[in-house]
């Protein structure tokens, strides 16, 4: 039985697809739905710039969350949204544990080889280490 | 004016390239700008001639210097006075050790091992004594430790560490004449009056489109910078302390800070960091890589030797102590400011400047890489390695600073 769903959200089309998929699941299973977005700092974090990143990132995600809240309230599903800070994979794993999520829904990332080599794929790392079931959603997914 | 506009276009073009690279590679803009400055000078210098960048032009020097001053002010304004008051004993003890150990240790290494002159060795000590508040803050935030007593104390200690650096930079090369005394007395008076005067002044005349607040801050920074320079000191010293004393008032005005950041990152600091990078001599680094490696290892060893026993003295757990030590071994902003001060005041040569900047950059990158590689998130740690209960408050909410 799925009671708690966690969606990893970064504003990309893939993460919107993941949210849509999770919303369908939440309706089907009458599950709680939480969305987590992560503000990532550049390396190495620099004086003043880090705070600026945090502020603009938080505002950016809060604006994006409005659309998610609208979608969710249209189907009468209450959602909880959180903006975290740090390395995305670590924060997503932390929220799975903290919120005792049964399923993580995450978008499928398409990255160039160079991009994967340089920064790696958040999805790959989360799939490898998550203590729960992970559903990876392709961006073509539309709500039923 | 054609020459000036052309040169300005070249600099902003380089700044744009650096920003795009920083977005693409997810690295700090300052780091990217230093590297772009170094590469641009190398390529343009070889193809057309170094003069095309005009690093010695008065207006470029002014914009670059203003960038350093305003950035330093903003860094000081990030201090949380409430946290500092609550943790000042612990923070001062750890911060002073974190400053003095690498300052004295690296100066000794530069003097004894690298056979630098005494002033150059002192400058190496200053440049390598810094700690990056940002690195510590980012990791604290990620681990949710910024709200714990431990996190607050370490963050406050970083400010003390950097305060030690700017005071050393501002006073160690000062001739200590009557002018120095006037500068010190005038600074103390200004630092006492400002927290009282500034909010009242802003309340009465501020919050208008004429940007009175920005002009007032810039007037203060330029005025105190001029006084510092007249006394043979360094303008970043008063800038950092003005930032700290106004942290509880101006520092809390997010809209004003945001406007100052736009001015700083959008226009001023690219001139500062690209210029700083353009002075790095790649041939010097290639010719003697062991010099900068010696400085880097010296910084790491002296930081560890100083900070680890200090944090253990305050009964930090093994895991926290290791983190703290590693995090306090970083530092880029103040390290590069100190090195550039040394070069422009002819305390160090261009080759020594290159070694120092390289050591500072590596010291900003390597400890965080080690932290990322060996850091195990709490949920993967064995039970006996977990921090005590209060540290379990890991809300990880972005925007929470204290």
Boltz contact constraints between the chains, C-beta under 6 A:
constraints:
  - contact:
      token1: [A, 39]
      token2: [B, 398]
      max_distance: 6.0
  - contact:
      token1: [A, 41]
      token2: [B, 138]
      max_distance: 6.0
  - contact:
      token1: [A, 42]
      token2: [B, 26]
      max_distance: 6.0
  - contact:
      token1: [A, 42]
      token2: [B, 27]
      max_distance: 6.0
  - contact:
      token1: [A, 42]
      token2: [B, 28]
      max_distance: 6.0
  - contact:
      token1: [A, 43]
      token2: [B, 27]
      max_distance: 6.0
  - contact:
      token1: [A, 44]
      token2: [B, 28]
      max_distance: 6.0
  - contact:
      token1: [A, 44]
      token2: [B, 135]
      max_distance: 6.0
  - contact:
      token1: [A, 44]
      token2: [B, 364]
      max_distance: 6.0
  - contact:
      token1: [A, 44]
      token2: [B, 365]
      max_distance: 6.0
  - contact:
      token1: [A, 44]
      token2: [B, 368]
      max_distance: 6.0
  - contact:
      token1: [A, 45]
      token2: [B, 134]
      max_distance: 6.0
  - contact:
      token1: [A, 45]
      token2: [B, 135]
      max_distance: 6.0
  - contact:
      token1: [A, 45]
      token2: [B, 138]
      max_distance: 6.0
  - contact:
      token1: [A, 46]
      token2: [B, 28]
      max_distance: 6.0
  - contact:
      token1: [A, 46]
      token2: [B, 30]
      max_distance: 6.0
  - contact:
      token1: [A, 46]
      token2: [B, 134]
      max_distance: 6.0
  - contact:
      token1: [A, 47]
      token2: [B, 75]
      max_distance: 6.0
  - contact:
      token1: [A, 47]
      token2: [B, 133]
      max_distance: 6.0
  - contact:
      token1: [A, 47]
      token2: [B, 134]
      max_distance: 6.0
  - contact:
      token1: [A, 47]
      token2: [B, 333]
      max_distance: 6.0
  - contact:
      token1: [A, 48]
      token2: [B, 74]
      max_distance: 6.0
  - contact:
      token1: [A, 48]
      token2: [B, 75]
      max_distance: 6.0
  - contact:
      token1: [A, 50]
      token2: [B, 134]
      max_distance: 6.0
  - contact:
      token1: [A, 50]
      token2: [B, 137]
      max_distance: 6.0
  - contact:
      token1: [A, 50]
      token2: [B, 138]
      max_distance: 6.0
  - contact:
      token1: [A, 52]
      token2: [B, 261]
      max_distance: 6.0
  - contact:
      token1: [A, 54]
      token2: [B, 398]
      max_distance: 6.0
  - contact:
      token1: [A, 58]
      token2: [B, 398]
      max_distance: 6.0
  - contact:
      token1: [A, 58]
      token2: [B, 399]
      max_distance: 6.0
  - contact:
      token1: [A, 83]
      token2: [B, 398]
      max_distance: 6.0
  - contact:
      token1: [A, 84]
      token2: [B, 396]
      max_distance: 6.0
  - contact:
      token1: [A, 85]
      token2: [B, 141]
      max_distance: 6.0
  - contact:
      token1: [A, 85]
      token2: [B, 398]
      max_distance: 6.0
  - contact:
      token1: [A, 86]
      token2: [B, 142]
      max_distance: 6.0
  - contact:
      token1: [A, 90]
      token2: [B, 377]
      max_distance: 6.0
  - contact:
      token1: [A, 97]
      token2: [B, 379]
      max_distance: 6.0
